[in-house]
């Protein structure tokens, strides 16, 4: 039997792949069309088939065994049908020289009648066929032949609908994927923004694309600076210096977060944070004092270990001042939340006037913490740009308000204390 191939066979095969119909499970819509064609034509079987490069695959088959899924392409009669754009009608296959020697006709299958219409896509490709077959020669009326044409068009419409629904589902899936990716990127951006800015400031920036500067009447500024840092830089490899700073600063971040302080920035070996902003509270001076004691306790424990190993000690000077500041976001490409005001400068001066391993606080801070902490008066010390300034060394939490011998951890009575 001669093998018939359309002139556009390669393009036709590619078009068929777009529909993703091959080897799909049975679908009632196609089964009903094949059954309707067989009933109208009074034939034993109705088929809806698609032809790839090797086979004629049966999507729907009314009147044939369920286990019959395909026919080899070289013996298929429908291969000739897809080479044309109209009905192929053969009342007696044994009398048609094109098919009389086909195994389907001359063999045990004993096919005698065939009428098929190509399923032509919107792009003009014959993807398969709707056909009726019988095992006795027969004649179809004009109306029956026209019915096969019309049912084939319904099959194509069903096929196109199926493709559009699949493409819609794929598009929705891609949209969901893109939405999920955008949400993940937005979450990453939000997380990054929250690493740079306080949550309230980040939300204001996202909502308004800018942040309004704010004046705070009372804020406690905590300034930490490592003593003899230049000596550390000269004696240790640069990578190790950065590693040590990163370890300490990461721990400082955890400490100040527990005490409701906001990290402002690091400048080399200097670490600046503040309490009472952007969320205003009344305990910022106490919070700063607790954080400072915990930072010095952390460094003291680390230095005891380093001393046993004969390693250089990392000693810090800490200064705390309480006063008014202006806070806002600077920059448009690299945002930075910063604070300005004389209170910030005084905190830096207090840090510089502290002894290594000690916490130096201003009188304004002392007045707010003296009921809960033990402090050592230092008298008035000259401060650049401010003159003689009363200062105090913050030593520890009062013994009756401490949960540990070192006076670093407050006990249950600490926050209830209303003493002088």
URGI-V459435 format. One record per residue. D_FIRST is the distance of its C-alpha to the first C-alpha in whole Angstrom. Layout:
# URGI-V459435
[[D_FIRST] [D_FIRST]]
This chain:
# URGI-V459435
[[0] [4] [6] [9] [13] [16] [19] [21] [19] [22] [24] [22] [22] [26] [26] [25] [27] [30] [29] [29] [28] [25] [26] [29] [31] [30] [32] [34] [33] [29] [29] [32] [29] [26] [29] [30] [27] [26] [30] [30] [27] [28] [24] [24] [23] [23] [21] [22] [20] [20] [17] [18] [17] [15] [15] [15] [19] [21] [24] [25] [24] [26] [25] [23] [24] [26] [25] [21] [21] [18] [14] [12] [11] [8] [7] [9] [10] [13] [11] [11] [14] [16] [16] [18] [22] [22] [20] [17] [18] [16] [18] [16] [12] [13] [14] [11] [9] [7] [7] [8] [6] [6] [9] [10] [11] [11] [13] [16] [16] [15] [15] [15] [17] [16] [18] [18] [20] [20] [23] [25] [27] [31] [30] [27] [24] [21] [22] [19] [19] [21] [20] [21] [19] [20] [19] [21] [20] [22] [24] [25] [28] [29] [31] [28] [26] [28] [29] [26] [26] [30] [29] [26] [29] [31] [29] [29] [32] [33] [30] [33] [36] [35] [34] [38] [39] [38] [39] [42] [43] [42] [44] [47] [46] [47] [50] [51] [51] [53] [55] [56] [56] [58] [60] [60] [61] [64] [65] [66] [67] [70] [70] [71] [73] [75] [76] [78] [79] [81] [79] [81] [81] [77] [76] [79] [77] [74] [75] [77] [76] [79] [82] [86] [88] [91] [94] [95] [99] [99] [96] [97] [95] [95] [95] [94] [95] [94] [98] [98] [94] [95] [96] [93] [90] [92] [92] [89] [85] [84] [81] [83] [85] [82] [81] [85] [85] [82] [83] [86] [85] [82] [84] [87] [84] [83] [87] [88] [85] [87] [90] [88] [89] [86] [86] [86] [86] [86] [88] [88] [90] [91] [90] [90] [90] [92] [92] [93] [90] [87] [88] [92] [94] [97] [97] [95] [99] [98] [95] [95] [98] [96] [93] [96] [97] [94] [93] [96] [96] [92] [93] [96] [94] [92] [95] [97] [93] [93] [97] [96] [94] [96] [94] [95] [96] [94] [97] [96] [99] [98] [100] [99] [101] [101] [101] [99] [96] [93] [90] [87] [83] [83] [81] [77] [75] [76] [78] [81] [84] [87] [91] [94] [98] [101] [100] [97] [99] [102] [100] [99] [102] [103] [100] [102] [105] [104] [105] [102] [100] [102] [102] [104] [104] [106] [108] [106] [104] [107] [108] [105] [104] [108] [108] [105] [105] [108] [109] [111] [113] [113] [115] [114] [112] [112] [109] [108] [108] [109] [112] [114] [111] [112] [109] [109] [107] [105] [105] [103] [103] [106] [107] [107] [104] [102] [99] [100] [103] [102] [102] [98] [96] [98] [99] [99] [102] [101] [99] [102] [105] [107] [110] [112]]
